[in-house]
Amino acid sequence: MHIVLGALAIIVTVLILLNRLADAGIDRGGFNPFPWRRRHTWRSKLDANPLFLLEDPKEIAALLAVGVAKIDGDMSSEEKRALLAEFESTFAPSNGVVPPNSSDRVFTYLATRKCC
């Protein structure tokens, strides 16, 4: 009988401590390891440097081209147009059809950003 009372006392103590943690503002769901892994993976992708998430070589080439063009400061609209024309002529698809997930959008986005 004393073992059952000890087990019940431990359960009640744990529940009271979890209730006190919830009152203090600590989320009890944070102790669950399964959602923690998912949150940790998402947070690591969110906090990562966006340059390391680039996978397409065209995006990396566009980034380097814009970086080189912005060494002396912001680019003028003529420089942006010339760089975009050079990029389009260099990396134009062979059949003339631009796929919907094209690096042109990435290049245009990178060229119009204020900061690298």
The 8 nearest C-alpha neighbors of each residue, nearest first, counted from 0:
[[1, 3, 2, 4, 5, 6, 7, 8],
 [0, 2, 4, 3, 5, 6, 7, 8],
 [3, 1, 5, 0, 4, 6, 7, 8],
 [4, 2, 6, 0, 5, 1, 7, 8],
 [5, 3, 7, 1, 2, 6, 8, 0],
 [4, 6, 8, 2, 3, 7, 1, 9],
 [5, 7, 3, 9, 8, 4, 2, 10],
 [8, 6, 4, 10, 9, 5, 11, 3],
 [7, 9, 5, 11, 6, 10, 12, 4],
 [8, 10, 12, 6, 7, 11, 13, 5],
 [9, 11, 7, 13, 12, 8, 14, 6],
 [12, 10, 14, 8, 13, 9, 15, 7],
 [13, 11, 9, 15, 10, 14, 8, 16],
 [12, 14, 16, 10, 15, 11, 17, 9],
 [15, 13, 17, 11, 16, 12, 18, 10],
 [14, 16, 18, 12, 17, 13, 11, 19],
 [15, 17, 19, 13, 18, 14, 12, 20],
 [18, 16, 20, 14, 19, 15, 13, 21],
 [17, 19, 15, 21, 16, 20, 14, 22],
 [20, 18, 22, 16, 21, 17, 15, 23],
 [21, 19, 23, 17, 25, 22, 18, 16],
 [22, 20, 18, 25, 24, 23, 19, 26],
 [23, 21, 19, 20, 24, 18, 25, 17],
 [22, 24, 20, 21, 25, 19, 18, 26],
 [25, 23, 21, 22, 26, 20, 19, 27],
 [24, 26, 21, 20, 23, 27, 22, 29],
 [27, 25, 28, 29, 21, 24, 20, 30],
 [26, 28, 29, 30, 25, 21, 17, 20],
 [29, 27, 26, 30, 31, 34, 35, 25],
 [30, 28, 27, 31, 26, 35, 32, 34],
 [29, 31, 28, 27, 32, 35, 26, 34],
 [30, 32, 29, 28, 33, 34, 35, 27],
 [33, 31, 35, 34, 30, 36, 29, 28],
 [32, 34, 35, 36, 31, 37, 38, 30],
 [35, 33, 37, 36, 32, 38, 31, 29],
 [36, 34, 32, 38, 33, 37, 39, 31],
 [37, 35, 39, 34, 38, 33, 40, 32],
 [36, 38, 34, 40, 35, 39, 41, 33],
 [39, 37, 35, 41, 36, 40, 42, 34],
 [38, 40, 36, 42, 37, 41, 35, 43],
 [41, 39, 37, 43, 38, 42, 36, 44],
 [42, 40, 38, 44, 39, 43, 45, 37],
 [41, 43, 45, 39, 44, 40, 38, 46],
 [42, 44, 40, 46, 45, 41, 47, 39],
 [45, 43, 47, 41, 42, 46, 40, 48],
 [44, 46, 42, 43, 47, 41, 48, 49],
 [45, 47, 43, 44, 42, 48, 49, 41],
 [48, 46, 44, 45, 43, 49, 51, 52],
 [47, 49, 50, 51, 46, 52, 45, 44],
 [50, 48, 52, 51, 47, 53, 45, 46],
 [51, 49, 48, 52, 53, 59, 47, 62],
 [50, 52, 49, 53, 48, 47, 54, 59],
 [53, 51, 49, 50, 54, 48, 47, 44],
 [54, 52, 51, 50, 55, 59, 58, 49],
 [53, 55, 52, 56, 58, 59, 51, 57],
 [54, 56, 57, 58, 53, 59, 102, 60],
 [57, 55, 59, 58, 60, 54, 53, 61],
 [58, 56, 60, 55, 59, 61, 102, 90],
 [59, 57, 61, 55, 56, 60, 102, 62],
 [58, 60, 62, 56, 57, 61, 63, 55],
 [61, 59, 57, 63, 62, 58, 64, 56],
 [62, 60, 58, 64, 106, 59, 63, 57],
 [61, 63, 59, 65, 60, 64, 66, 58],
 [62, 64, 66, 60, 61, 65, 67, 59],
 [65, 63, 61, 67, 66, 62, 60, 68],
 [64, 66, 68, 62, 67, 63, 69, 110],
 [67, 65, 63, 69, 68, 64, 62, 70],
 [66, 68, 64, 70, 65, 69, 63, 71],
 [67, 69, 65, 66, 70, 64, 74, 71],
 [70, 68, 72, 66, 67, 73, 71, 74],
 [69, 71, 67, 72, 68, 66, 73, 65],
 [72, 70, 69, 73, 68, 74, 67, 66],
 [73, 71, 69, 70, 74, 68, 75, 114],
 [74, 72, 69, 75, 71, 113, 70, 68],
 [73, 75, 78, 69, 79, 72, 76, 68],
 [76, 74, 78, 77, 79, 73, 80, 72],
 [75, 77, 79, 78, 80, 74, 81, 111],
 [78, 76, 80, 79, 75, 81, 74, 82],
 [79, 77, 81, 75, 76, 80, 74, 82],
 [78, 80, 76, 82, 77, 81, 83, 75],
 [79, 81, 83, 77, 78, 82, 84, 76],
 [82, 80, 78, 84, 83, 79, 77, 85],
 [81, 83, 85, 79, 84, 80, 78, 86],
 [82, 84, 86, 80, 85, 81, 79, 87],
 [85, 83, 87, 81, 86, 82, 80, 88],
 [86, 84, 82, 88, 83, 87, 89, 81],
 [85, 87, 83, 89, 84, 88, 90, 82],
 [88, 86, 84, 91, 90, 85, 89, 83],
 [87, 89, 85, 91, 86, 90, 84, 83],
 [90, 88, 86, 87, 91, 85, 84, 92],
 [89, 91, 87, 88, 86, 92, 57, 85],
 [92, 90, 87, 88, 89, 93, 95, 97],
 [93, 91, 95, 94, 90, 96, 97, 98],
 [92, 94, 95, 91, 96, 90, 97, 88],
 [93, 95, 96, 92, 97, 91, 98, 90],
 [96, 94, 92, 93, 97, 91, 98, 90],
 [97, 95, 94, 98, 92, 93, 91, 99],
 [96, 98, 95, 99, 92, 101, 91, 100],
 [99, 97, 101, 100, 96, 92, 102, 95],
 [100, 98, 101, 97, 102, 96, 104, 103],
 [101, 99, 98, 102, 104, 97, 103, 105],
 [102, 100, 103, 99, 98, 104, 97, 105],
 [101, 103, 105, 104, 58, 106, 57, 100],
 [104, 102, 106, 101, 105, 107, 87, 83],
 [105, 103, 107, 102, 106, 108, 101, 100],
 [104, 106, 102, 108, 103, 107, 109, 58],
 [105, 107, 103, 109, 61, 108, 104, 110],
 [108, 106, 104, 110, 105, 109, 103, 111],
 [107, 109, 105, 111, 106, 110, 104, 112],
 [108, 110, 106, 112, 107, 111, 105, 62],
 [111, 109, 107, 108, 112, 106, 65, 79],
 [110, 112, 108, 109, 107, 113, 79, 106],
 [113, 111, 109, 114, 110, 108, 115, 107],
 [112, 114, 111, 115, 73, 110, 109, 74],
 [113, 115, 112, 73, 109, 111, 69, 110],
 [114, 113, 112, 66, 109, 69, 65, 62]]
